[in-house]
């Protein structure tokens, strides 16, 4: 609250007025002071004393993060949530995002804590006869109140460089190897972004790693907050892809430091700036790893996720009439669409012009308290671009239109050229810059589907090998006529993997568009198989990415369709597609490979075994047998653990020399029992699972062992592994239900155990039969279907 007796207004000449009359409007949360005199134009200083405490708003969400972590360390964080008007709980203010001010901040706190804020520390004063001290910070540049943040903590600091520090609940650099990777990546990414936006100086960056922090996306001027788990990566133990995701999460927050002060009066502009931060952050990750394929992967991932989501959901910004509805802006990953639109925009105006425009926009936003509209800061496209004499405002319509267009590309029977048409679910006029490529002759052609028309006729040299070249982006799908589809498929399948004229992004986009059109019944199934046949000779992980997503999608259907002939045929097609890549893979130890080669191997082997490919099953069995004989000198890395230990049991047979029994005997001697759940992966001999797996649960653990936390966890994992892999097999399910009271861990109640079982039974017939063997089963089954 404001101390009413201590509100004063002082002129620049030193005259002070006491403001003791006021009125408060609850609807707008505005306090108005009533003056009995006229204020002339000039400079005034309004001084108030404000006392407040943090409260929950009407939705029971905290507008100010007030976070305590009691463990080895403690952190108190005061930072306004970007989605709400929480700054008013700290001090009276106009918290519209485009209104900026400078802030002089000082914090009084116990001497055994460290205070952090947006700017570097200026000096510290100590209180007499007190354990408190006051930390003073340099005055901020003009920033929004949404950027103000305060941290008081006893966390330890890991110095990254002179201006960057990581604060964590740890003791020292030597005792914090789990942060070794993230310290390097923070330094590299920041260095690249500083060179990109060199005209803007960010005095310091403090990264705060907080366990179980609920708002991981928070980044303020000079302060970046992380969930601790999202920063931990062990290069010796963890698989490859999580490394890129850790870097990607961090890069976005660091890049946002340069865009955080660019919020305009339109709240919907936030996700545009968030997309810019993501876009430049992803580039910084690729530069940090010195691998352009990483950026290709990010582009394909963004396009895949956004187009598939935008087929069924609205990915466009929403209008926010007031701050109480601001949360709706952030309830969906809308920024993904903006990233692709921005990349498409960059392709249209050239990378050089795009970067000049972004630097100008960011620089002007930092040098003034005014706010500029991103799309209003440029002229029309020149003749050298895709769409000459077109306003940037027309291009900005992409982020306001619903869904995306499908462009039909076909030969015009009445015209010596091609006809391109736009099909859209909404009545919109799209501005679409298109680059065409003759894939056999490596010739390019630029065209533009302007906003005043939904079709265009183009004169091109006669060839069936013209296709759309997406370069780095295109927020639309392409539907060719049959001749074009067949020409593309023939080119792919006849070049034995040597198709340099078609980029990685274009090859991946063909697979993604073809699958989508097939699922929408706009492309024949046989043509889809023909178009994707080239993957059998493809070894690029990025090109395979859309097909891996197809495997994931179809794998959710297969458990329910074991008897369906059409699905058996699909599985056979998938296995055939994996034949050549599987043969080409060499499981050689101690061979230096890049991250994408490792990921490609892992995915091919994973899906080959998932689809019951006999070659994969044999290789996994051989790998497991070799490891069991040489476990001390050839330990299995974390990234190969599941494939070796689980897939190695696909072919297990009931005999005394089986690899299953060897593994069981070795793993039972281990004190932690963490490998025993993998024994449930045996598939080809149900007698092993029917007889010996329940015996492990029944007879292995003593009563004292069952009280140990590690053993309890292992026991639960074994039970769940058995259920998840075999509940859909009737004979095994019958045995599980018959002995359920004996074999289930006591920490799991009967309802939970039965629910777990039902979740892995995909046949109505098996469910009906199983209900005869457990009196509670039919009851839980009934509840599950309610």
N, C-alpha and C positions, 0 to 999 in steps of 0.2 A: 504494500500500500504506500501511497505518497503521504509524506508528512506535510499537512496543509499549511502549517505555520512557517514552513521553510521553503516556500516556492517564491523565487524572486526572478525579476526580469531586469537585466542591466544593459544600458545603452553603451555604445562604444566611447562615449564621453564620461562614463563613470556614474551616471544617474541610475539609482536602483529603485525599482517598484516592487512592492509586496503584493502578490496575487493571492487574495484570500477568499475570492468568490468563484465558485465553479459549479458546473452541472455535468452529470454523467449519463451517457446514452448506452443502455445495455445492449441494444440490438447491434450497434456498431462497435462497441467496446471503446468508445471515444470519450475522453475527459476534456471538457471545454471550460476555459477560464474566461470569466466575464470581466471586461475592462470598463472603467468609468471614464476613460480618456481615449483619445485617438492616437494610434501609433503611426508615426511618420515613417516613410521608407528609410531603411538603414540596417545596420548590423546590431543584433541583440544577443545576449547570452541568457538562456533560460536555465536556472539552477534549481534542482529538486533533490530532496532526500527520499530515497525509495527503499522500503523494506519489503521483502517478499519471501515466500516459501513455495516449494515445488508442489504442484497439485495435479491430479488427474483430471482430464477433461471429460466431457459427457460420454465419450466412447470408451472410457476406461483405458485409454492408451496414454503413455507418458509423452507430453509434448517436448519436455526437456529430458535428455538422457541423464538420469541420476543413477549411476551404476556403482555398486560396491562389490568387490570380489574379495572374499576372505579366504586366504590360503597362505602361501608364503608372502603374497603381496596384496596391496589394497589399492583400488583406483576409484576416485570420484570424478565423474565426467559430467560437465555441464555444457551441453551443446544443443542448439535448437534443431529439431527434426525438420528436414527440408519440406516435409509434407504438411506442416502445421504452423500455427502462430505462437509457438512456444517461447520465443524471445521475450514476449511481454511479461513472462514470469520472472525474468531477470531484471528488466528495467522498462519503463514506458517508452514506446517507440512506434514509428510507422514501419511495419514489417512487410511492406510490399517489396517484392524481389528487386525492382528496378531502382528503388530509392537507396542511395549510398551515403555513407558518412565515414569520417575518420574516428577511431576509437583509441583513447588513452586508458589502458587497463592496468590496474594493480590489484594484487591478491594478498590478503592476510591469511596465513596458514601456519600450522605447527612447524617447528623448525626441522623436524625429522621427515617432512614431506617435501617433494619438489613440485613447484607450480609451473604449468605450461600454458601458453596461450598462442594466439595467431602469429605474434611477432617474437623476435629473439628477446632474451632477457637483457634489460638495461642495467639494473643494479638491484641490490637487496639491502634493506634496513632491518635492524633487529630491535625488538621491543625490550625496554628495561623491565627487569623483574618479571619476565614472562617467557614462556617457551615458544612464543610466536615470532614470526618474521613476516615482512611484507616484500613481495617480489614485484618490481616495476618492469614493464615491457615498453618497447619502442612504440610510437604511435603508428597505427596501421595506415595503409593507403585507403582511399575511399572504397569501402566494401559494404555489402548488404548486411543487415542485422542477422540474416540467416547464416552468415559466415562466422559470426562470433562464437568462440568456443573456449572453454576453460577446463583444464585437467589438473587435479591435485592427486599425487600418487607417491608411493614409496617403491615403485618399480625400479629395476636396475636398467641402466642404459648400455646399449651396444653401439659404439660409435662406428658409423659407416664411412663418413668423411667429415670435413670441417663443418658442413652445413646440414648434414643428414644424420639423424639418430633414431635407432629402434629401441623403444622402451618395452620391456617384457618382464614377466614374473620369473626371472632367472637370476643367476648369480654373476656369471661372467662370460666373456666370449669363449674362453677355454671350456667352460662347463655347459655351453649352449650350442653343441654341434647341430642341433635340429634347425637352427636358424642360419646355418652357414650358406645354404643355397640362396635363401631369400635376401640376405645381406648383399650378395654379389649381384642379384638381379635388380634389386632396388637401385643400386649404384649405377649399373649399366643403363637401365631404362631412364633414370633421371638425367643422366649425361646426354643421351640422345635427344630427349625432349628439350633440354636447355639449349642445345644447338639449333633445334627447330624453331624455338621461340626466344632467340637470344636477346631481343630488345626488352624483354620483360624479366625483371629480377625478382625471384622469390627468395627472400633472405634466408629462410631455413625451412626444413621439413622435419617434423617429428612424427614417426610412425609408432602408434600405440597398439600392441598386441594384447587383446583382452580375452581370456577364456570364456567361451560360450556367449560372446557378445551378440545380441540379437539383431543389430542393425549394421551388418557388415559393409554395406555400400556407402557408409558415411565418409565424406571427405570435406574438410573445411580448409580455409586459407591457412597454410602452414601446419595443419594438423590432419593426419590421416589415421583412421581407426580401422582395425582389422579384428576379425575373429581369429584367435590364435591358431586353431587347427588348419585354417586356410593358408597359413604361412609355412607350415611344416612340410618339408620334402627331403627325403634321404636318398641321395643319388645312388647309394649302394643297395638299398632295399626296395625302393618304390619303382613302379613301372614308368614308362616313358611319358605317356600322355598326361598324367597328373602334373608333371613338371611344367608343361606348357600352360595348363589351366591355372596353376599357381601364378605363373608370370603374367598371364592374361588378366587375372583378377587384380593384381597389384598395379599393372600398367594403367588400367582404366582410372584408378583412383589418383595416381600420380599425374596423369595427363589432365585430369579434371581440375588440378590446381590452376592451370592456365585458362580454363573455361568457366570456373566457378563464379567469377565476377562479371559474367556476361549475361546474367539473367535479365530478361526484359519484363515489361509490364504484363505480357501475355504468359501466364503460367504454363501453357502448353508448349512454350518455347524451351522449357526445361529438358524435355526428352530429345530435342534437336541438339542441344549442347552436350547432353549425355552421350549422344551418338558420336559427336565430334571427338569427345574425349576417348571413347572406345576405339574409334577409327585410328587416331594418332597413337593410342596406346598399343594397339595391335601391330602397327608398323614398328614401334619401338621394340616390341618383343622379337619380331623377326630380325631386326638389326642387332639386338643383343645376342641372339643365337647365331647370327651371321648365316641365316638360312631363309631364302625367299620362299621355300616350300611351305613354311609355317604360315606366311601371309595367305598363300593360296588356300591352305586348309581353313583358316579363319573365314575367308570369303565364301568358300563352299558351305561351311557350317552355318554362317549367317543366312545365306540364300536359302538353304534347305529348310532350316527351322522357320524362318519368317514366312516363306511362301506356303508351307504346309499349314501353319497356324492361320495365315490370312485367308486360306481357302474356306475356313469355317468360322473365324472370329473377326471382329473389327479391330484392326491394328493401328487405327488412326488416332490422333490426339483428340481429347475431349475438351469441350468448352467448360471453363470453370467460372461460374457467376460469382462465387464467393469462396473465402478460404475454408469454410466448413466442409466443402466438397473436394478439397484438394487431394485427399487420399485416392480418389478414383483415377488420378493421373498415373499412379504408381502400382496399380493392381495388376498390371500385365506387361510383359516384356516388349513394349511398343518401340523401344529404341532400335531394335534389330532392323525394322523396316527403314528407319531413318538412315542407318548406316549404309544400306544398299542404295538408297536414293542419293545420298551424298557421293557415293562412289560412282554412280551413274552420271551424276552432275559433273564430277571431276573428269570423267572420260569425255564428256561433251565439250568442256571448255579447255581442256588440257591440264595436265598435272601442275605445270608451272603457274598458270593463271589461277588455278584453284588455291595453291599454297599462298600466293600473294594476297588473294582475297581473304583467306583465313587469318593470316598474320595481321593484315590491316584491321580486320574486325576485332580481333583480340586486343591489339594494341590500343585502338581507340576506346575500347570498353574500359581498359585499365587507366587511361589517362584522363578520364572525365567522370563526373557523377551522372552524366546523361546515359541513356540507353538507346542503342541502335537496332534496327531491324536487320537481321542477317540478309534477308532476300532483297532488301532495298538498297544494298550497298554496291550495286554493280550496274553496268550499262547493258545494252542489248548485245547478244552474241554477234561477233563479226562474221564476215563471209567465210573465214577460214575454219569455222566450227561447223558442227553437225547441223544446227538449226539457226541460220543467220537471221538477224533482225527479230529475234524473239526475246521477250522480257524475262528476267529472272523470276518475276512473280508467277509467270505461267508454269515454270518448272516447279515452283514451290507447291503447286496444286497436288503433286504426288503424295505429299504427306497428309492431305486432307481428304483425298478420295478413298472410298472403301475398296478393299480387296486389290486386285491387280488385273491387268488385261492379258488375254491370250491372243497372240498374233498369228494369223494364218498366212503362210507363205506358199504360194502356188503359181504355176505358169498360167498366164492369161491366154485362153484359146482365141480371143479376138484381138490380141495385141502382141507385138513382137517384144515381149519382155515378161516381167513378173508382176503379179498383183499381191499386195499385202493388205490384209484387213485386220481390224481390231475387234475382238469380241470381249465384252465386259458384262459383269453381272449388274453393274450400275450404269445409269445414263450419264456418262462422263466423257469429256474430251481430253485425251491424254496427249502430252508432248513427249514423244519417244525418239531419242537419238539412236540410230541403228547403224552398226557397221557390218557390212556383208563381206564374205570371204569366199573366193573360189579355191577350194581346198586342194585341188590337183595342180593349179598353176600359181598358187600363193598370191593372188590378186585381191585387193581390198577396194571396197566402195562404200561411201558414206551416204546415208539417207536420213530423213527426218519425217516421222509421222507427226505433223503439227496438230495443234489443238483445234483447228477449224475443220478438220476432216478426219474420218476414221478409216480411210483407205488411201493407198497411193500406188500408182503404176510406175515401174522402174524399168528403163531400158538397159539390159546387160548383155554381154556376149553369151551366145548360146552354150549352155552347159548345165548338166544336171547336178553339178557338184557345188553349187552356191549354198552357203549356209550362214546363219547369223553368228557373228563373232562377238561374244559377250565381253571379251577382254577381262575387265575386273568386275563388272556389275551389269545387271539388267533386271529390273523388278517386273518381270513378265515371263510368260512361257511361250515357247514357239511350237506351232503345229504345222509341219510341212505336208505337202501333198504326197501321195504314195510314191511317185517317181523320186522325189527328193529323199524321202525316208530310205528307200532301197539303195539309192546312190551313196548315201552316207554310210549305211550298213556295209555295203560292198567295199567301200574305201577302207573302213575300219578293219574289216575281216581279211582283206587281201594284202595288207601292208606289213603283216608279221610284227606288229608293235612299233614300226618305224613311221610314225605319222606326226613329224615335227610341225607340220603346217597347222595342226589343230592343237591348241594349247591345253594344258591340264584342266583349266577351268571349263573350257568348252566341252571336253570329253566327259567330265563329271556332270555338266549341265544336261547333256544329251540323255544320260542315264536317268537323271532325276525327272526331267520333263516327260520322257517316255513312260516311266512308271506311273506318274500322275495321270497322264492321258489314258493309259490303259485302265487304271482304276476308275476313271470317269467314263469308261466305255467309248472313248474317242480314238483308241488305237487298238488294233487287233493284237491278241496275245502272241500269236506266232511272229508278228513283226517286232514285238518287244524282245522276244528271245533272240531274234536275228540281230537286233541293234546292240544287244548287250553281250553277244558272243565274243566280241573283241576283248572283253575282260579276261578271257582265258589266257591271253598272251600279254596282259598288262600287269606290271609290277609296281605301279605308282600308288601309294596309299591314298593320296588325295583323290585320284580318279575312282578308286574303289569305294570311297566313303559313302556315296549315295546307295551303292549296292549293299554295303554293310547295313545301312539303315533299312533297306528292303528285307534283308535277312531278319533283322530285329522285328520288323512289323509282322512278317509272315510267321515267325516263331511263336508269336502269341496265339496264332490260330491252330498250328499243328497239333498241340495236345488235345484239342477238341475234335480233331478230324482224322484220326488214325485210320478209320475205315473208308474214308472218302478217296475214290480213285483219282480225282482231280488233284488232291493234295499230295498223294503219293507220287504223281507225275511231276508236280512242282519240286518236291524234294529231290527227285532224280535229276531234274534239270539243273538244280543248284549244285548237286554233286558233280555233274558233268562240267559245269562252269569252273569248278575248283580243281579239276584234275591236273591241268598243266601247272598252275601256280603251286600246287602242293608238291609236285615232282621237282620243281625248280628250287624249292626251299631246302637249304642245307643247315642242319642243326649243329654247327661247329662251335666249339667252345673257344673262348679267348680270341675271337675274330672281331676287329674293330668295324663297327657298322654305325651308320647314322641313325638317328632316332626314328625316321620314317621307315627305314628298312626293317628295324626291329618291330615297329607297330604293324607293318604289313604282314610279317611272319606270324605274329601273335594272332591277328585277326583271321588269317587264312587257316591256321591250325585250329583255332577255336571253333570256327564255323564248320570246318570239315568234320571235326569230331562231333559237333552238335548234330550235324546232319547224317551221322553214322557212316562216314566215308571210311571204307575198310583200310585204305592206305594210312589214314591219320590214326586209326585205332592201333594198327600195328606199330607205327612209329612211336606213339605214346607209350605203348607197352614196353617196347625196347628201351626207351629212355628211362622208364621207371625201373626196369630190371638193372640197367647199368648203374643207376643212382643207388639202388639198394646194395649193390656190391661195392660201391665206391663212395659211400655217403660222407665219409670223413674228408676225402680229398676233392670231391666234386659236389659241394652243397648246391641245392636248388635255389636260384634267386627268387625273390618275391614275385616278380612278374611272370615266372614260369611255374610257380608253385601249383596253381589249380590245374593247369594243363597236364603237368607231369603226374601229380598224385591222383587226380580224379579221372582224367581221360585215360590214364594208364590202366585203369580197371575196366574199360569198355569190353575188352576181351578177357574175361577171367573164367576159368573152367574149374570144375570140381575134381581136383586131384591133389595129392600131397605135395606136388612140386609147383603148384600154382603160385604166381606172383602175389596173389591176394593173401595167401597164408604166410608167405615170407614177410610181406609188409605188416600183416597183423602181429606176428610174433615180435618183430623189431619194434614196432610202435607201442605195443603194450609194455615194453620195458622202459619206455621213456617216461619220466616223472610227470610231464605236463599233459600228456595224452592229447595234444592239440591236433595231431594228424589222424586220429581215429575216425573223425567224421567222414574222411575221404573214403573209408572202406565201403560206405554205402553207395559209392559210384558204380559198383559192379552191376552190369546189365545183362550179360548173356547167360548167366546161370542163376536162376531165382532160388535154387536150393541153398546157395551160400547165404543169400540175404534172408531167406525164409528160416534158416536154422541157426546160423552162426552169429548174425548181427544182433538178434534179440538176446543171445547168450552173453554177448559183451555187456549189454545193458543190465542183464539179470545177475551175472556172476562176477563181473570184473572188480567192481568197487566195494571196498569194505565200508562198514558203517562210519568209521572215523574219516575215511577219505571223502565220503559223501558230505561231510561237514565243511570241507575246505572250499574256499571261494573258487580257486582255479579249477578244481575237480568238478564243482557244480556247473561252472560255465562249460567245461568240456562235455559233461553229461548231457546238458541241454542241447549243445550243438550236435552231438551224436544222434539224439532222438529226433531233432528237427531234420537232420540230413537224411535219416532213414525215411521219415514221413514224406519229405518233399520229393524224393527220388523214386519212391516205390508205393505210395498210397494208391496210385492209379493201376496197380497190378493186383488183381483180385485175391490170389492166394496169399500174397504177402500182407495185404490189407486185412484179410481175415485173421491172420496170425497176430498182427498188431492189436486189433480190437479185442481178441480173445485174452491177450496178456497185458492189456493197456494199463490196468491198475498196478501191475507189477513193474512194468518197464518204463513208464513215464517218470520223469524227475518229480520229486515231491514238491519242488518249488513251482511247478506248473499244475494248476487245478484241472479238473476233468473237463470243464467247459472250454478252457483254452486249448487243451490237447485235442479235443474233438474238432474244434473250429479249425485248428491247424491242419488236421487230417482232411477235412472236407474241402479246404482250399486247394488241395492237390489231387482231388478226384475229378476227372473230366468226363465221366460217363454216368448217365442216369441209371443205366442197368447195374453198374457196380455199386452205386449209392443205395439202390433198392436192396440188393443182395446183402450188402454190408450191414444194413440196419438190423438184420436178424441176429447178429453176433454181439451186440452191445445195446442194452436197454436204453441208454442215454443217447445213443447215436441218432435215432429218429427224431428225438426232441431237439437236439442241436441242429440237425438238418432242417427241421421246420423253421426254427428261428433264423437260420442263415438265409432262407429264401423270403423272409418277411420284408 
